[in-house]
Amino acid sequence: MTFYLQSYPNNNLNLRQRPVRRVVRRLNGNDQRSLNVNIREEDDAYILSALVPGLKAEDLNIQVLDDVVRIEGEYKLDENQYLMQELPSGSFARTLRLPVPIEADSVEAKIADGILTLMLPKAESAKPKRISIKRK
């Protein structure tokens, strides 16, 4: 079940009279969210970017196996009472299958200004090979 909260600028109701609702996507009975990503392809690698505001490297778990990348993390729950709560909370996970195998030992990850960036180098077997033609 998904709840949506929309602000109405001309609503005369006091905010304190309305219950607070959070947007929650239920997956298999869990309150787990999916992570939105951007992926671009370069000659030798894929570059994956994702917004992870407020998270540190130790808050994330990144796994690479062949052509599958899995990113898991969790935003710590805040026990304060809010009139409106739109910042992310709870756990999230995202599993992606890329078109070619990835060189798992050479993957680089960094977090800067709330953006996770993964450099996923293509495996040698996935890179195009130039075939020379022998002359007789």
N, C-alpha and C positions, 0 to 999 in steps of 0.2 A: 504494500500500500504506500502511496506517495502523497505527501501533503505539500501544498504550495501556499506560500504567504505572499500576498501582494499588498503594497501600500497604496492607499487611496488618498490623494492630496486633499480632497474636500470632505473627508469623513470627520464628523464632529464628535465621534466617540472618543472617550478618553482611552489612551493606550493601556492603562492599568486595568481596564474592564475586560480586555480581550485576552484570551489565553495565548501563550507563546507556542508557536508551532515551528518545528524545524523540518527542513527538507531532508527526508530519509529515503534511501532506495534500499529495499530489502532484496537480498540475494540469498537464496537457500535458508531463509529464516534469520540471517545475520544482518547486522546494521553495517555491513561492509560496503564501502564505496569504491568506485573505479577511479583510476588516475588518468586524467586526460594528457595526451602527449602529442608532440610534433616530431616527425621523423623526416629527415632529408637524406638523399643518397649522394655520396661523393664517389670518386673513382675507386678508392680503396676502403671506404668505410661508410657506415650509416651514422648519422648524428641524431641522437634522441634528446629532446628537451621536454621538461615537465615542470609545472609550478608546484613547489613544495614549501609554501611560506611558513617560516618559523621552525622548520625541521633542521636538524643537524645530521651529519654523516652517520652517527651512531643510531639515529632513529629509523634508518632505512636498511632494508635487506635486498640486495641485488644479486640475482643468479643468472648465469648464462650457460646453456647447454645446447650445443649444435646451433640450430637456428631459432631457438626459443629464449626470450629474455623475460624474466619475472622480476617485478619491483613490488616490494611490500613495505608498508610503514604504518605508523599510528600517530595521530594527533592526540595528545593527552587530554582527557576530559577535564573540563573546568566546572567546578561545583557551584559557581556563582549563579545567582538568579538574574536573568536578562529580560528586558522587554522585547527584544528582537535578537535572535542569534543566527547569523549567517556565515560566520567563520567556520572552517571545517573542523570536525571533531570525529574521533573514532578511527578505526583502522581502514586501510585501503589496500588494494592489490590490483595489479595489471599484468597480464601475461600476453606477450606478443610473439607471433611467429613471423620471422623475417624471410624474404625470398631466398636467401642463401645462408650457408653456415657461417658462424662467427668465430673468430680466433679468440677464445675465452681468456687465454693468458695475457692478451694484449689490450683488453678492455680498460678504458680510462674513465673515471667518474669524478665529477667535481660539483660542488654546490657553491653558488655565488649569488647574492642578492635574492635568495628564495627560489632560484632556478636550478634544477638538477640537469646536468648535461652529461650524457654518456657518449663516448666515442667507441663505436662497435666496429672494429676492423674486420673486413671480410677474410675468410679463410683462403689460403693459397689456392685450394682446389676450386674456389668459386670465382677467382679472378680470371679474366680472359687471357689466353695464351696466344702469342703470335707464332704461327707455323710458317717456317721458311720452306720454299719449294726448291728442291735440288734439281740442278740442271745436268743433263747428260752430255 
